[in-house]
């Protein structure tokens, strides 16, 4: 059996690829979840990684839940209601939390359909770039379910409450052009340009001081839930720490010396 996740690193950019094209990269299979979490943990523990690209092999980003397993009530969907609840908590929800909580910036390169849990996984990333044949659907209601992996929290933050409700209540797909108009994705590119564009953006992000990048991401995340004055207090503390880093000194020195800075993460 092929590895469920492909992991590669080029300089300071890592790429995680869901690698089950035969299931259109269904995300509820436990080996897929475990491998994806392990890859995220590798990113979290590797200071040389400064940005992560997430994409799918084959024609889909991810089809979400494995419908055959739902029908047969196996894997995540086996057992009593209490057991199914634990299956979600120990499976796809762990992946959503692990990906969302990564300190490094993350980019979803959505190469095709992102349905259900696949859509929610893309929303858990900081930035989304879509190919021109990408399709997003919060389609849980179409099979009599609700989002079990955080979509009801993630999607409104990406597209606003009204559009999140429209997607969730109808279950209908949204094409790449609509996703761009709604702010769900930053840009739409041709399929052959998708991964190069995502990796180029990741490289431009990774060219900055890693400590400042992580704090910038943390501030944006905290700003979604805390009061403005609370965020300013946190920003002051982070800024004070940044002022005393070698990377800050290197950036300022390089500016005056008219050269490219070299950051060491110190």
Steps between C-alpha positions, in 0.01 A plus 500: 500500500626849417593742774187699595707819534793624294733741678776700336712799595676749274713744696263651762174388332333165574227345284243253634305307236192290572583189300192282464373593151304173487271638776538857373709557812227419753615632835315283750710185454704464818831434326452820296420698815794356694746561215379857447528575872850350507600722207362808677685405817818466296447855373435624853820340628728608215629858535625493139138492374356849472193436282284201405309430177212248519361344181348181360621236255296429191191693396367592847623691801282283722156344475459526878349201677525148360141426393562127465611489862191700600277253317671199653539666843869422531800700619402842633133417448488167686320424824261682728440877490752537782758301304438702184544817704836372622588404144459861391680638804796266458504521121411785266458751784858437613617573146300824483642617834856399415495677165326810633738528796821483298713806576644524148290656220302246298376514141233269357565441129152380405547301181145372454185421699520578873184349644384469860799438721719588201345846484542541875863390482568768239328755726732397786796628298601866516498563123321322217594496132267319262546347158241604244327161539480512880156459657408560864198344670384490861276215392439311824123556493485321164573176686301588812797618707655817639862610494677281753842655463465870572348642183229685691780696675749526212275578203329816636844643575600441138188616312276672755192371680243540221704318237606230747134441579414485129770241437413297810121505460492422126807277480548633149849537347679829440734527202842663505383832356229533765746395772728783387216755498398391850853527638521126563821485295771759432536420132402257225765362264518234231543143616856470376596822680334417832780328689777726365296807595430364850861401556626835368270681744618271780862576411435874508340459842786278620755763398397702807618450861333181629440633850324810372294288259374279779413794721326678210286191444423472871389864516265458204349189657460665841344803334205287391386437855639764741424867562707765321668624817591144596654443157702821532645379831604172339641688199710721730647195672575326170647816353731546798624143452555561127707813564750289692551229237806461280272467198363850563853636525594314181197641313577858602870457425430352158268790417769761566771289334277447194532121499273199543458399866586151621275385782601230747185486711673660797 
